């Protein structure tokens, strides 16, 4: 079965600094990989997804992620953090055609002024 | 296009009661999935529906059930509520199974 590990339950960066949130996955078949963001008292918003096309995926709000099969990783980056990026971020994996998406434990991003 | 809507947004129940949560998918989406989010267990897959049929089910007891209607709207039901059922229940819809899932705002259930 597929699974995801997010390294670091809490990441703190200064405004304008690089954001790097780490995600490693396990899957027995070529996976689909996702990053979602959750703001307090809200649902999950899709940031970006990898579905076996380009390995470098660009998402919304300046985020991007690179699929590295050799490292089984899908880390999320943003060159310059903004205060509005403070939220919880979830990496997820699925094995289509199933909707059964497995999520990591989440990483809470804090942005300091 | 309107997003996924869930009703009610907040709910308080007592142990032993049952509860029904509702989800309306994005227009045109035929597949609906449900997830439970708790601080201890994180986000866990409950079940998925497509064309009124349950295609897949997560590792939850039989007290958790669901259904999908011909207009793709879905409901989930939890019977004999336990304190541990307190959680945020998220519904997600997609065009077809395996496509990108889009989430609703969730229903926060508190069991006293």
Interface residues (C-beta under 8 A of the other chain):
Chain A: X32 X34 X36 X41 X42 X43 X44 X45 X46 X49 X51 X90 X92 X94 X96 X97 X98 X99 X100 X101 X102 X103 X104 X105 X106
Chain B: X4 X31 X33 X35 X42 X43 X44 X45 X48 X55 X56 X58 X90 X92 X94 X96 X97 X98 X99 X100 X101 X102 X103 X104 X105 X106 X108
